Each structure stands twice: as structure tokens, then as C-alpha cells.
């Protein structure tokens, strides 16, 4: 009987010779990370925008709301947060007695940077009586100045629950705030901040990709500008993107958010096609802050249990109140 190799060489039946390839560095590294995680009694939380190899070793992958809920529920002694700095701070606020580490302390956020706490404090002093809703993409100091926190996944619900007799200040994302106003009819004072990655999607770049894939619905994050939102078939948080694409009868989708989400979409919907929405300058869009975390940094973080997120107890106490309010309203 001919061997598989002989049939393949001769152009016989369509058979492919498959041999195990060499173990890649990050595969061995992933195994070591899983081992360290067990030894340290640690949990790895990863945002949907993290690189694929980090998502694959994480215990939970999700959006800011889901990650906050997981941080509140975990029994692990160590929380390794693969995301950006404000997310790890949130986990520390929820779990003040646990060690929270972040692979790269320089993983920041343009939204967080757009709203310094001293500027917010002065604005509130000049406009007393405002009910402040802070998008979770902000520092612990800004959270401590807020009445309630929201995420893109629950922002509409949080705004609808706000006191009717108070004017609302929404910080720091003006695009998300504008979209929530469109959904609720509730006027708000919007802080002039935005996510640098999401505002790079433009009307022209979306129209161009739609012309190439006319049957594919556009699914956009609410941090996108209004000109992009107007072209979208669905506007939702990253977690809701997963559900929308999974439940839709469409076979292809144009995804207008950070490209890290594509890995999870392909894993959960392997029979569907996901097209990264381009910007005017590139084929897809990456957040330079999210991508600061790497598998090597995650390994080193677990090995040394650092860099560690440290916050003053008084700040934790004040910042926890609006986070707890959000979690109750989102239950």
C-alpha cells in the first residue's frame, strides 16, 4: 500500500502530510504562565483588545463591565490585569486586600489623560449640583469625584437611572456621551475627551470598506464619531458585538473598533468572516496602549508579582462608592 507521503508526492488523492512543527517560543511561554498562575493562586483578566496569545491564556476575556464583575467575584489571591492602567486600578478598588498587578505600567489611555482630576474638581466647583457620570476609562481620582461609573455596555442604563432633578456631567468620552443622549433623550454636559483609536475611523474610510463588502453590516463601538455611527448597522460595546455577530444570520461583518476583538470573534464564530474597518491611513486600528502588554511581560509580571497597583486607602474608599453603584445597577 502506498504511504501518505507517496500519494501526496505523486499528486494522488488530496492528502496533506502533517507533522508536528517545532514548539514556538510563546507556546512554551504560555505553558509556563499557566503553571505560574496556579502556583501563585492568580487569575488573569484580559480585555478584548489584548493580543491573541494573552487572550488565549486568560481566565476571562471581556469588556470593561465584564472584567469589573469578574474582579468583584474572584477568589484568587492575585489579580493579573491584562488591559490598561485604569482597569487595573478598578480591580484594586474592588479588591483592596488583594495584590493587583499589570504587565506594563505605561499601558495608559487617551481618555484617562483627557480628564485630569484637578480640572474636573474645578469644573464641578464652578458648576455645583451636577450629577457626574464617569465612563470607566478614567483614573481612580476621577472615579472618586464621580457619583456613578458606567461602561459602554451599561451607559444607557446608568444614565436612565440618574436623578431627574439634576443636570448630568458625562466624563470623559464626548462621543459615547453623545450616543447615550441620542438613545435616552437625556441632555448632558459632555467633557471634551475621546479615544484616539476610535476617532481615527472616518466617514470616508467606512464608506470605502462598505463599497467593497456591501452585504456586510457595520458594527461600531459608541466611542466612534457620529459620522461613523450614522453609517453603522449596530452600535454596541465589544461584549455585545460578540453576541450580535453570533446571533446574526449574516456571514460577514465590518468591525469598527480596536482590532484585538477580531481574535475572539473568530474563535467564537469560526464560520463567519470579520473585516477590520480601516482608517484613512491603515487597514485596521490598534490601540498602542493595549498592545504594550505582551506575553513576555505577562510572564515576568506573574513571576515577580509586579508591577503592582497601589492606591491610598482613602482614595479606594471614595472611588469604590460609584463603582459599587454601577455594579448594583448592572446586576
C-alpha positions in Angstrom: 0.0 0.0 0.0 1.3 3.4 -0.9 2.2 5.7 2.0 0.6 9.0 2.6 3.8 10.7 1.6 4.0 8.8 -1.7 0.4 9.6 -2.6 1.0 13.3 -1.8 4.2 13.4 -3.9 2.5 11.7 -6.8 -0.4 14.0 -7.0 -2.9 11.3 -6.0 -5.7 11.8 -3.6 -5.9 15.2 -1.9 -3.9 14.3 1.2 -1.7 16.7 3.2 1.2 15.4 5.1 1.1 17.0 8.6 3.9 16.7 11.0 4.2 18.5 14.4 6.2 21.7 13.9 8.7 23.0 16.4 7.3 24.3 19.6 7.2 28.1 19.3 8.6 30.4 22.0 5.3 31.8 23.0 3.8 28.3 23.3 6.4 27.3 25.9 5.9 30.7 27.5 2.2 30.2 27.6 2.6 26.8 29.4 4.9 28.5 31.9 2.4 31.3 32.5 -0.4 28.7 33.2 2.0 27.0 35.7 2.9 30.2 37.4 -0.8 31.2 37.6 -1.6 28.0 39.5 1.4 28.4 41.8 0.5 32.0 42.6 -3.2 31.4 43.0 -3.7 34.1 40.4 -6.4 34.9 38.0 -5.7 36.5 34.6 -8.2 39.0 33.3 -7.8 40.2 29.7 -9.6 42.9 27.8 -10.9 42.1 24.3 -8.3 44.3 22.8 -5.3 42.3 24.1 -3.0 40.4 21.8 -4.3 36.9 20.8 -1.7 35.0 22.8 -2.7 36.8 26.0 -6.4 36.2 25.4 -5.6 32.5 25.0 -4.1 32.1 28.4 -6.5 34.3 30.3 -9.2 33.0 32.6 -11.6 35.6 31.4 -11.7 37.8 28.3 -14.3 40.6 28.1 -15.2 44.3 28.1 -14.8 46.7 31.0 -18.1 45.8 32.6 -17.5 42.0 32.4 -13.9 42.5 33.8 -15.2 44.6 36.7 -17.7 42.0 37.5 -15.1 39.2 37.4 -12.8 41.2 39.6 -15.5 41.6 42.1 -16.3 37.9 42.2 -12.8 36.3 42.1 -11.5 34.3 45.0 -7.9 34.3 43.6 -5.2 36.0 45.8 -3.5 37.7 42.8 -5.3 39.6 40.0 -3.2 39.9 36.9 -4.9 42.6 34.7 -4.0 42.5 31.1 -5.5 45.8 29.9 -4.7 49.4 30.7 -3.8 51.2 33.9 -7.3 52.4 34.8 -8.7 48.9 34.5 -6.1 47.5 37.0 -6.9 50.4 39.3 -10.6 49.5 39.2 -9.8 45.9 40.1 -7.7 47.2 43.1 -10.5 49.4 44.2 -12.9 46.5 44.2 -10.4 44.2 45.9 -8.3 46.4 48.3 -7.0 43.4 50.2 -5.6 41.6 47.1 -2.5 42.2 45.1 -3.3 43.6 41.6 -0.5 43.6 39.0 -0.3 45.0 35.5 2.2 43.7 32.9 3.1 47.2 31.8 2.5 50.3 34.0 2.8 52.5 30.9 -0.3 51.0 29.4 -2.3 54.1 29.7 -5.4 55.6 27.9 -6.0 58.8 26.0 -9.4 59.1 27.6 -7.9 58.9 31.1 -5.4 61.5 30.1 -8.0 63.9 28.7 -9.7 64.3 32.2 -7.2 65.2 34.9 -8.8 65.1 38.4 -7.8 68.7 39.2 -9.5 70.1 36.1 -12.7 68.0 36.9 -12.7 69.2 40.5 -12.5 72.9 39.4 -15.3 72.3 36.8 -17.5 70.8 39.4 -16.8 73.7 41.8 -17.8 76.2 39.1 -21.0 74.2 38.3 -22.3 72.9 41.7 -25.1 70.4 41.7 -24.1 68.4 38.6 -24.6 64.7 38.8 -21.3 63.3 37.5 -21.3 60.1 35.5 -17.8 58.9 34.7 -17.0 56.4 31.9 -14.8 53.7 33.5 -11.9 54.9 31.2 -10.7 57.3 33.9 -8.3 57.5 36.8 -9.1 56.4 40.3 -9.0 60.1 41.3 -11.7 60.9 38.8 -13.8 58.0 39.9 -13.6 59.3 43.4 -15.1 62.6 42.2 -18.0 60.9 40.5 -21.5 59.9 41.5 -21.6 56.7 39.4 -19.4 54.9 36.9 -20.5 53.4 33.6 -19.1 51.3 30.8 -20.0 51.4 27.1 -22.1 48.3 27.8 -24.3 49.8 30.5 -24.0 53.6 29.9 -27.6 53.9 28.7 -29.0 52.1 31.8 -26.8 54.2 34.1 -28.0 57.5 32.5 -31.6 56.4 32.6 -31.2 55.8 36.3 -29.8 59.2 37.1 -31.8 61.6 39.2 -34.3 63.5 37.0 -33.9 66.7 39.0 -30.2 67.1 38.4 -28.1 68.1 35.4 -25.7 65.4 34.3 -22.0 65.9 33.6 -20.6 63.0 31.5 -16.9 62.4 31.5 -14.6 61.9 29.7 -15.8 60.5 26.3 -17.8 63.0 24.4 -18.7 60.5 21.6 -20.1 57.9 24.0 -21.9 60.6 25.9 -23.4 62.0 22.7 -24.6 58.5 21.6 -26.2 57.9 25.0 -28.0 61.2 24.7 -29.3 60.0 21.3 -30.6 56.8 22.9 -32.1 58.3 26.1 -33.1 61.8 25.1 -31.4 62.9 28.3 -29.3 66.1 27.7 -25.8 66.1 29.3 -22.8 68.3 29.7 -20.1 66.4 27.8 -16.5 66.5 28.7 -14.3 67.2 25.6 -12.4 63.9 25.5 -12.1 60.9 23.1 -10.4 57.7 22.4 -7.7 58.4 19.9 -8.0 55.0 18.3 -11.8 55.1 17.7 -11.8 58.7 16.3 -9.4 57.5 13.5 -12.3 55.7 11.8 -13.9 58.3 9.4 -16.9 58.6 7.3 -14.8 58.1 4.2 -12.9 55.1 5.4 -16.2 53.4 6.4 -17.9 54.2 3.1 -14.9 52.8 1.2 -14.9 49.5 3.0 -18.7 49.2 2.7 -18.3 49.6 -1.1 -16.0 46.6 -1.1 -18.3 44.5 1.1 -21.9 45.8 0.5 -23.6 42.9 2.2 -21.6 43.1 5.4 -23.2 45.1 8.3 -21.0 47.6 10.0 -20.7 47.0 13.8 -19.3 50.1 15.5 -18.3 51.0 19.0 -20.1 54.0 20.5 -16.7 55.7 21.1 -16.7 56.3 17.3 -17.6 59.8 16.0 -21.2 60.5 15.0 -20.3 60.5 11.2 -19.3 56.8 11.7 -22.1 55.9 14.0 -24.6 57.1 11.4 -23.2 54.6 8.9 -23.3 51.7 11.3 -25.9 48.9 11.3 -25.3 48.2 15.0 -23.6 50.3 17.7 -22.6 48.4 20.9 -19.8 47.6 23.4 -17.3 44.9 22.5 -19.1 42.3 24.5 -22.4 43.0 22.8 -20.5 42.8 19.4 -19.8 39.2 20.2 -23.5 38.4 20.9 -24.7 40.4 17.9 -22.4 38.6 15.4 -23.0 35.2 17.0 -26.8 35.6 16.7 -27.0 37.3 13.3 -27.8 35.4 10.2 -25.2 37.5 8.3 -22.0 35.7 7.3 -19.6 38.7 7.2 -19.2 41.8 9.4 -17.2 45.0 9.2 -15.9 45.7 12.7 -15.2 49.3 13.7 -13.3 49.0 16.9 -9.8 48.1 18.1 -8.6 45.1 16.1 -7.9 42.9 19.2 -11.6 42.0 19.2 -11.2 40.1 15.9 -9.3 37.2 17.6 -12.2 36.5 20.0 -14.8 37.0 17.3 -13.0 34.4 15.0 -12.8 31.9 17.9 -16.4 32.2 18.9 -17.8 32.5 15.4 -15.4 30.4 13.3 -17.9 30.0 10.4 -18.1 33.8 9.9 -15.9 36.4 8.3 -14.8 39.6 10.2 -13.4 42.5 8.3 -11.5 45.1 10.3 -12.7 48.6 9.5 -9.8 50.7 8.1 -8.9 54.2 8.9 -7.7 56.7 6.3 -4.1 55.6 6.8 -4.2 51.9 7.7 -6.1 48.6 7.1 -7.1 48.2 10.7 -6.8 50.0 14.0 -4.7 49.2 17.1 -4.5 50.9 20.5 -0.8 51.5 21.2 -1.6 51.3 24.9 -3.4 48.0 24.9 -0.6 46.5 22.8 2.1 47.4 25.3 1.2 44.2 27.2 3.0 41.2 25.7 3.2 37.6 26.6 6.8 38.0 27.9 5.7 40.9 30.1 2.8 38.8 31.4 5.2 36.0 32.3 7.6 38.4 34.1 4.6 40.0 35.9 3.5 36.7 37.3 7.0 35.6 38.1 7.9 38.8 40.1 4.3 39.7 41.1 4.9 43.2 39.8 4.4 46.0 38.8 1.8 46.3 41.5 -1.1 48.7 41.6 -1.1 50.7 44.8 -3.7 53.2 45.9 -4.2 55.1 49.2 -7.0 53.5 51.4 -8.9 56.8 51.5 -8.9 57.0 47.7 -10.0 53.4 47.4 -12.9 54.1 49.8 -14.1 57.1 47.9 -13.7 55.6 44.4 -15.4 52.4 45.4 -18.8 54.0 46.1 -19.6 55.0 42.4 -18.3 51.6 41.2 -20.5 49.7 43.6 -23.4 51.8 42.5 -22.7 50.8 38.9 -22.4 47.1 39.7 -25.7 47.2 41.6 -27.4 48.9 38.6 -25.9 46.4 36.2 -26.8 43.3 38.1 
